Amino acid sequence: MHIKKGDNVMILSGAYKGKTGKVLYVIPNRNRAIVESVNFVKRHSRPTQQNPQGGIVEKEASIHVSNLAVVVGGNPTRVGYRFLDTGRKVRVSRKTGEDIDS
């Protein structure tokens, strides 16, 4: 996947289009990612020992990775790959050509 945990991403389509956030975690087998403070849903929860009150809980829902772009230097970019001399594979910004840290 071109999106990894900890990446800063921009949402390309949907209700949250144009917003940016940090990827909390990815779900590779479903091609989805959960982005911080984006795509909130409400879930009703029963009282438990951790949450004795119960009630309605708001949390982030997943977004398909095709609707996300990695942000490098403040601009969204596509992701490419290249191999270093050591044989290690690194992600590269298609727009600027610089390596993407993660």
N, C-alpha and C positions, 0 to 999 in steps of 0.2 A: 504494500500500500504506500502511496505517496504522502499520506498523513501519519504522523506519529504523535504519541503522547508528549505534551509539553510544547507542541508547535503553536505559534500564533497563526490563526486562520481568519479569513474573511468569508462571510456567507454571501454566495453569489445569487441565490434566488430564494423566493418564499417571503414569508412575513417579516423575517429578520434580515432581509437583504441589505448589504452594506455594513452590517455590524461586524466587529472583530472580537475575538476572544481566544482564550487558551484552551487547547484540547485536554480534557480531563482523562479520558481513556477512549480507546478504539475497540470496535468489535469487528475483527477482520473477516470472520466467516459470514457476516451479514453486510459488509461494506458500509458500516455506519460508525459515527463518532459522536461523542458527547462533548459539547463545547460549553465552557463556563458562562453562566448568565445569559444563555440563549435557549429558546424553544422550551419555555416552562409549561408544564402540565400539572393539573391538580389530581392528586390521588387521595382517596378516602382510606384511612387506616384505623384499624381496631385498636383499642387500648392494649398495650403490652407492658412488660416490665420496664423496657427502655423508654417507652412513651406512654405513661399511665393515662394521660388525658385522651389520647386518640385524636380523631378529627381529620381535617383536610390538610394535606401536606403538599407544598409546591416543590417540584424538583425538575431538573433538566431532562429532556427527552433526547433521543438520538436523532442525528441528521445524516442523510446519505452523503458519502464522501464526494460524490459528483457535484454537490452543491457547495463545496468548500475549496478555497484556494489558499495556499501557504503564503503568508506575508513575510517578505524579506525587505528590510530597509524602508518599511512603511508602505510598500506597494505589493499588491497580490501578484503572484507569479506562478507559472507552471513549473513542474519539477522534472528534472532530468537526472541521469546517473552517469558517473564515470568511475574508473578504477584508478587508484593511486599506484605509485611505483611499488609499494609494498603488497599490492594485490587487494587492498581494502576497497570496498565499494562505498562511495559517498554520494549524497544527494546534492544536486547543483541547481541553482536558479536559472531558468531558461532566459529570463529577462536580463539579468546582470552578469551571469556566468560565475558568480561567487558561490562557495560552498555553503550549504545550509547546516547550521549547528543544531543538534538535538540532544 
